[in-house]
Amino acid sequence: MPRVLYERDGRIARITLNRPEVLNAIDDELPVELEAAVGQANADPGVHVIVLAGAGRAFCAGYDLAYYAQAAGTNVGVQAMPWDPMKDYAFMMRNTERFMSLFRSHRPVICKVHGFAVAGGSDIALCSDLVVMSEDAQIGYMPARVWGCPTTAMWVYRLGLERAKRMLFTGDTIDGREAERIGLVLKAVPAVDLDAEVEKLAARMASVPVNQLMMQKLMINQAYENMGLRTTQMFATLFDGITRHSPEGMAFKRRAEAVGWKEAVRERDLGTYDYTADRPINPAG
């Protein structure tokens, strides 16, 4: 089954993440297929706009931790010690660049978020040009607590210094209403209105000539490229590998193997496990 679906609908290309049984979690193949779908849209002169969405109950719940964290032993994301940072960087930068195919697409991308756009799923969503969320959807980068650094660094460029720090120092998630209020996303609407809101925006943009859309996007994006976007992403992607191979990162991997990734994530996000000491936190101190 394809991880990413593609269809042409008049002037609109529709790209859909398609692992609904695991909330569209990212595996080794999904970024490859995503980049290919973006390339297909860009190669079609009849496509003016891309709408990116997720099948099932969520947009994307991040990397598939059943494979990357819970499965015993090493994998492409967790090496044996001593680890090779450049091997990890080469793998993760390929994924960063594949997510960034949305940012660098010559066709503007509207991302439609329902359910969750969290962890690596937030990286994908925030690489889009415009994000429209349902009010009850959740977005955040919880691996900032342990085992991750957002490789695309889009939190910084969308939120600015202090609000990006607020999100990444806590690993909190926020709903669509809050995401709109702080300027992380374009708009949040009731869930029942999400499809209609995105369709209205896509139709409006699709009436603009392709060359006009392309020039406006190139001009705006270049301002961020001039601010050092690529350099920031280089460091963020390298740091992401370090988080997974630090003492605390390796403790998280062991914990996920022992109790399952869902429980390890629950403990991480609640702050009830001390990964430096590799033991549960005693509420009594």
C-alpha positions in Angstrom: 0.0 0.0 0.0 1.4 3.5 -0.9 2.4 5.6 2.1 1.4 8.7 0.2 -1.5 9.2 -2.2 -1.6 11.6 -5.1 -4.4 12.8 -7.3 -5.0 15.8 -9.6 -8.3 17.6 -9.1 -8.5 20.4 -11.7 -5.9 22.9 -10.8 -5.4 21.4 -7.3 -3.0 18.5 -6.5 -4.0 16.5 -3.5 -1.3 14.8 -1.5 -2.5 12.5 1.4 -0.3 10.8 4.0 -1.7 7.3 4.0 -0.8 5.2 7.1 -4.1 5.8 8.9 -3.7 2.6 11.0 -0.7 4.3 12.8 -2.0 7.9 12.6 0.3 8.4 9.5 3.4 7.8 11.5 6.7 8.4 9.6 8.7 5.3 8.5 11.6 5.1 6.2 9.5 5.2 3.1 6.9 8.0 3.8 9.4 10.9 3.3 10.5 9.4 0.0 7.0 9.1 -1.3 6.1 12.6 0.0 9.0 14.2 -1.9 8.0 12.2 -5.1 4.4 13.4 -4.9 5.5 17.0 -4.5 7.8 16.5 -7.5 4.9 15.1 -9.5 2.8 18.2 -8.7 5.6 20.5 -9.7 6.1 18.7 -13.0 2.4 19.2 -14.0 1.9 22.6 -15.6 -1.8 22.3 -14.9 -1.3 22.2 -11.1 -1.5 25.6 -9.4 -1.9 24.6 -5.7 -1.1 21.6 -3.5 -3.4 20.5 -0.6 -1.6 18.3 1.9 -3.7 16.2 4.3 -3.6 13.0 6.4 -5.9 10.0 6.0 -7.9 8.7 9.0 -8.0 10.3 12.5 -4.9 12.5 12.3 -2.6 14.4 10.0 0.6 12.9 11.4 1.7 11.6 14.8 5.4 11.8 14.1 8.0 9.1 13.6 6.9 5.5 14.1 8.3 4.8 17.5 7.2 1.2 17.4 10.1 0.7 14.9 12.6 3.4 15.9 12.3 3.3 19.7 10.5 0.2 20.9 12.0 -2.5 18.7 15.0 -4.1 20.4 18.5 -3.3 19.2 19.8 -0.8 16.7 18.1 0.6 13.6 18.7 3.4 11.2 17.9 6.0 13.9 19.7 4.5 16.8 23.3 3.2 16.3 25.4 1.0 18.5 28.0 2.9 20.6 30.3 4.5 19.7 28.0 6.1 17.1 28.9 7.9 13.9 27.3 11.3 13.9 27.8 11.8 10.2 26.1 8.6 9.3 23.1 9.7 11.4 23.3 13.2 9.9 23.2 11.8 6.3 20.1 9.8 7.0 18.2 12.5 8.9 19.2 15.3 6.5 17.7 13.4 3.6 14.4 13.3 5.6 14.8 17.0 6.4 15.3 17.8 2.7 12.3 15.6 1.8 10.1 17.5 4.2 11.5 20.8 2.8 10.4 19.8 -0.7 7.1 21.3 0.5 8.8 24.6 1.4 10.7 24.7 -1.9 7.9 23.4 -4.0 7.2 25.8 -6.9 3.5 25.3 -6.2 2.2 26.7 -2.9 1.2 24.1 -0.3 -1.8 24.3 2.0 -1.6 21.9 4.9 -4.9 20.7 6.4 -4.4 19.5 10.0 -6.9 17.5 12.0 -6.3 15.3 15.0 -2.6 15.6 15.5 0.4 17.2 13.9 3.0 16.4 16.5 6.7 15.6 16.7 8.0 14.8 13.2 4.5 15.4 11.9 4.8 19.1 13.0 8.0 19.3 10.9 6.0 18.2 7.9 3.1 20.6 8.5 5.2 23.6 9.3 7.2 23.2 6.0 4.0 23.9 4.2 3.2 27.5 3.1 -0.1 27.8 4.8 -1.5 25.7 7.7 -5.2 25.5 8.4 -6.1 23.5 11.6 -9.3 22.3 13.2 -9.8 24.1 16.5 -9.5 20.9 18.4 -6.4 19.5 16.6 -3.1 19.4 18.5 0.3 20.5 17.4 3.6 20.4 19.2 7.1 18.9 19.4 7.1 16.6 22.5 10.5 15.0 21.7 12.1 18.3 22.8 11.8 16.8 26.3 14.0 13.9 25.3 14.9 12.2 22.0 14.5 14.9 19.5 15.3 18.3 18.0 13.0 19.6 15.2 15.3 19.2 12.2 13.5 21.7 9.9 13.7 24.5 12.7 10.4 25.9 11.4 9.2 26.7 14.9 11.8 29.4 15.0 11.0 31.0 11.7 7.2 30.9 12.3 7.1 32.0 16.0 10.2 34.0 16.7 12.6 33.6 19.6 10.6 33.7 22.8 7.5 31.7 21.6 9.7 29.1 19.9 11.6 28.7 23.2 8.4 28.4 25.1 7.3 25.5 22.9 10.7 23.7 22.7 11.7 24.2 26.4 8.5 22.4 27.5 7.5 20.0 24.6 3.9 21.1 25.2 1.2 20.7 22.6 -1.3 23.4 21.8 -4.7 23.3 20.1 -5.6 25.0 16.8 -7.1 28.0 18.5 -3.8 28.7 20.4 -1.7 28.0 17.3 -3.6 30.6 15.4 -3.4 33.1 18.3 0.4 33.0 18.5 0.8 33.0 14.7 2.1 29.5 14.3 -0.6 28.7 11.7 -2.8 30.7 9.4 -6.2 29.8 10.8 -8.2 27.5 13.0 -11.8 26.6 12.4 -14.4 24.2 13.8 -13.7 20.6 12.7 -16.9 20.5 10.7 -15.7 23.5 8.7 -12.1 22.4 8.0 -12.6 20.9 4.6 -14.7 23.8 3.3 -12.2 26.4 4.6 -9.3 24.7 2.9 -11.2 24.2 -0.3 -12.2 27.9 -0.4 -8.6 29.0 0.1 -7.2 26.5 -2.5 -9.8 27.6 -5.1 -8.9 31.3 -4.5 -5.2 30.6 -4.9 -5.8 28.3 -7.9 -7.2 31.2 -9.9 -3.8 32.9 -9.9 -1.3 32.1 -12.7 1.3 29.6 -11.9 4.2 32.0 -12.6 2.7 34.6 -10.3 2.4 32.1 -7.4 5.9 30.8 -8.0 7.4 34.3 -8.0 5.7 35.4 -4.8 6.7 32.2 -3.0 10.4 32.4 -4.2 10.6 36.0 -3.1 9.2 35.4 0.4 11.1 32.2 0.9 14.4 33.8 -0.1 14.1 36.2 2.8 14.2 33.2 5.2 17.0 31.6 3.2 19.0 34.8 3.7 18.4 34.6 7.4 20.4 31.4 7.5 17.6 28.7 7.3 19.9 26.1 5.8 22.6 26.6 8.3 20.1 26.4 11.2 18.7 23.2 9.8 22.2 21.7 9.5 22.7 22.2 13.3 19.2 21.1 14.1 19.5 17.9 12.2 22.9 17.2 13.8 21.5 17.9 17.2 18.6 15.6 16.6 21.0 12.7 16.2 22.8 13.7 19.4 19.5 13.7 21.3 19.0 10.0 20.3 22.5 9.0 21.2 23.0 11.0 24.4 22.9 9.1 27.7 19.3 10.4 28.2 18.4 9.4 24.7 19.7 5.9 25.1 17.9 5.6 28.4 14.6 6.6 26.6 15.3 3.8 24.0 15.9 1.3 26.8 12.7 2.4 28.5 10.7 2.1 25.3 12.0 -1.4 24.8 11.1 -2.3 28.4 7.6 -0.8 28.7 6.6 0.0 25.2 6.9 3.2 23.3 3.4 4.5 24.3 4.2 4.3 28.0 7.7 5.7 27.5 6.2 8.7 25.7 3.5 9.1 28.3 6.2 9.3 31.1 8.3 11.6 29.0 5.5 14.0 28.2 4.2 14.0 31.8 7.7 14.5 33.2 7.4 11.4 35.5 10.7 9.7 34.4 14.2 11.0 35.0 16.3 10.0 32.0 19.5 11.3 33.5 19.2 8.9 36.5 17.2 6.4 34.3 14.5 5.8 36.8 11.0 7.1 37.6 10.7 10.4 39.5 9.7 10.0 43.1 6.9 12.6 43.7 8.0 12.9 47.3 11.5 14.0 46.2 
